[in-house]
């Protein structure tokens, strides 16, 4: 029987409402373009990386394509593609700081299916120094060996920190700015205007005036129309422009703030203000690969290896990040030329990188004539 669960490691906060009054949830967070863009670029990048089971044979690392786990990674379950599987799990990691994947095994204990479970359905609990995963308030319980649990940044090693909660105020401010912008432009050119009438209006006349004014002069379609006033009425506009209210600056700062939470270069969120030259863009690409994606790759690899292979296994899982470093065709060919000239790549090595068929006699490695092995005397002609 399953032991009683105690000492829950709570990772949910009491409230999700930001100081702007907007409730910050997964759904509302993804309405903010910078959050959607950050989650999307990280999730799609992780899902795009090739992943393989590898083994070391005679000091050579080789892909083991026939291994059952390798096939499982290509077809994790009956309803999801490999891309969709990794994308869903990484999106959960980006927003909730946790990805939970139930492992279904056959009678021999071999993993045969990987099933993602939404973090909102899972409560992580500790009992006698062991982790248990309570699904849907007790409907199902998994022990640590039955659940792949990938954590984002964590302060206890038990649960990951939710980005939704950590960035609650920043996301709330961004959503509030979006709502303000929609309201501002929805009201057209005459935002918060004062209509001055020389006389006194009855309640009925007041309602009729306001209804007529809103119908004729509010909204984008009516912006900049010329107002026709009667009976000595005048309009005094008291609204301020978006730039005067620092509306645009607030929105720009919001993008920068979200980029900090997700550790993304600004150009990956469409913020190109300081990314005009090629060198800067290439540097941000390196930062994205090294600072954004690499830590996620390490988290995935360590947890998948721990849960899917025995400790004594000679096999392990690796994500291939080489594709992220591919430059333009001119840069690649120059690099290939250097590698070929100095002898660490053969023609077939290069063709393999470019996904081309090998050539006969294409496995020859060159060596410059003026180079000899270390310690060898140099031959000279007298």
Buried (B, 14 or more C-beta within 10 A) or exposed (E): EEEEBEEBBEBEEEEBEBEBEBBBBBEBBBBBBBBBBBBBBBBBBBBEBEBBBBBEEEEEEEBBEEBBBBEBBEEBBEEBEBEBBBBBBBBBBBBBBBBBBBBEEEEEEEBEBBBBBBBEBBBBBBBEEEBBBBBEEEEEBBEEEBBBBBBBEBEEEBBBBBBBBBBBEBBBBBBBBBEBBEEBBEBBBBBEBEBEBEEEBEEEEEEEBEEEBBEEBBEEEBBEEEBEEEEEBEEEEEBEEBEEEEBEEBBBBBBBBBBEBBBBBBBBBEBEEEBEEEEBEEBBBEBBBEEBBBEBBEBBBEBBBBBBBEEEEEBBBBBEBEEBEEEEEEEBEEBBEEBBEEEEBBBBBBBBBEEEEEEEEBEEEEEEEEEEEEEEEEEEEE
